[in-house]
Amino acid sequence: MAIKYNGDTCLILSYDFVNPGKGTAFTRTKLKNAKSGKIFEVSFRSGESIEEASVEYRKSQYMYNDGVDMTFMDNATYDQFTLPLDNIGDMADFILDGKDLIVVYVDSQPFTIQLPPKMDLKVTDAPPGNKGDTATGGSKQVTLETGAKVNVPLFIKEGDVVRVNTDTREYVERVNQ
């Protein structure tokens, strides 16, 4: 969600509702300034009102990464635009060339992306599982087709397709195709 705070547009990265034993309840938030990229914490008292910023979600196609920026194409207008890697963060590990995804526009400017909560990705590199390690529910680290590394159970092998939670970067299940 995007809000207006002190005249600037900010994205809420995380929030925590706190109800202390004494005093009034409040919400502790971590905000990111849409223009400067600065991250800071703010606490809002219960009942305090805030102004919501205009946010749009548009389907766009990922084109390429030049090491500093990622280039996308708007599927409706075919305009190309770039987003700094800093705005995308760890989500860049799950983006495949040529795939459609959702770009978040704040105040009519592209700001970041939104990944689906779960994605199916192919395992490109997997070390062999060691026999006898299963008593503790062992796991191993594999590399996915996007270059991301995740921990999976020992029975996953190269060529398998796995479902990954993009928020927690955790293995969910093996996908049969």
N, C-alpha and C positions, 0 to 999 in steps of 0.2 A: 504494500500500500504506500502511496505517496501523500505527503502532507506539506502544508506551508508552515514553516517555522522561522520566525524572525525575518520574514520577507523572502526567504529562500525556499526552494523546493527540495525536500529531503525524502529519501526512501527509508522505510522502517525495515531494518535488517533483522532485528529480534526484539522481543518484548517480554516482560515478566510482571505479572500482577502480584503486588505485595500487600498483604493485609496484616500489619503489625498488631501486636496485642494492645499497644497504646497508640493513640493518634489515628489519623485518617488513612484510609487505603490509598495507594498510589500505584502507577504503572511505570516501571523503569524500562526505558527504550534505548536501543542503539540505532542511531540515525546516520545516513550517509548523504552528504550534500551533493545534489545532482550536478552542480557546476564544478565545484572544486574537488570533489571526490573525498573530502575530509570526513572521517568517521568520528562521532562523538556520542556521549551518553547524555540523556535528558530524562528527568522524572516528571511525570504529569500527575497532579492530584486528581482524585476521583471527582467527577462532575465538571472538570475543566474541559472546555470545548476547543477543538482544533479545526483548522480549515483543510479540507481535502484538496489535493492538487489533481489536475487533469491527467489521467493515465489512459493510454490506448494500448491495445495488444494487436499486433499485425503479424500475419504469417509471412515469413521471409525465408529465402534460401541461403544457406551458408556457402560462400564461394571459396575463400582461401584465407590463410594466415601468413602475414609477412614478418612475424616475430614481435611486432609492436602493436599492430592493429589487426582486427579480423574484419574481412569484407563480406557484406551481405547484399542480397538483392531483394527488394520489396516485390512480393508476388503480384500485387495489384498494379503498381505503376512501372515496374521493371527498373526503378532507380537503384543505383548502387550506392552504398554508404558504408562507412567504417565505424567500428566501436573499439575503443582501447581495450587491450587485454586486461588492464586493471579493473575495468567495469565488469568484466565477465568472470574473472577469478578462476576458481577450480572447476567451474562448469565447462571450461574449454576442453577439459580432458574427455568429455563425452560427446563432442560434436564430430560428426562425420561429414566429409566433403560432399556437397551437393544435396544434403538433406534439408528438409523444411523444418523450421522451428518457429517459436513465437518470440518476437522482439518487443520489448516493453518501451513505449514512447512516453516520456515525461515532458509535459509542456510542449508537445508536438516535435520533440527532438528524440532520436533513438538513444536509449540510455544503457540497457542491458538486455539479457535474454532470459527466457523462462523455459526450462527443460521439462519434459514430462516426468512425473514422479518415478516411473520405472522405465528402463530401456533394455531391449534385447540386443546383446553384442556378442560377436564371435571371439573366442579365445584364440590368439595367434601364437602365444608362447606359454607353455606350461611345463614345469619340471615334473619328473615322475614322482608319484606318491610313494612314500616309504612304507613297506609292509610292517605291521605291528604298531603303527602310529594311530590307529583308529580307536583305541581304548579311551583316549582323551578327547575324541571328536576333533582330530587333527585338521589343520588347514594348511594351505600353501598359497603363495602369491603368484598370480598369473598376469599376463599382459593381454589386454583386449585390443581389438582392431583399431581403436582410437588412440592407443598408446597408454591408456589409463591402466594402473595396476590395482588389483583388488584381491582380497583373500577369499579363497573358495575352499570347499571340502576336497579331500584328497582324490576322490573319484573323478573329478573334472579333468579332461584331457584336451590337448590341442585340437581345434576344430569344433569343439562343442559350442553351443550358443547358450549363454547364461543371461538371466534377468538380473539387473543391478538396480538398487535403489539409488537414484542420483542425488538425493539429499544427504544420505548417510554414507554413501560410497560402499555399501555392503551388498554381498551376494544375497539374492532372494531364492532363486531356484534355477534348475537346468531346464531349458526349453527344448521340447522335441519338435523337429521340423520335418 
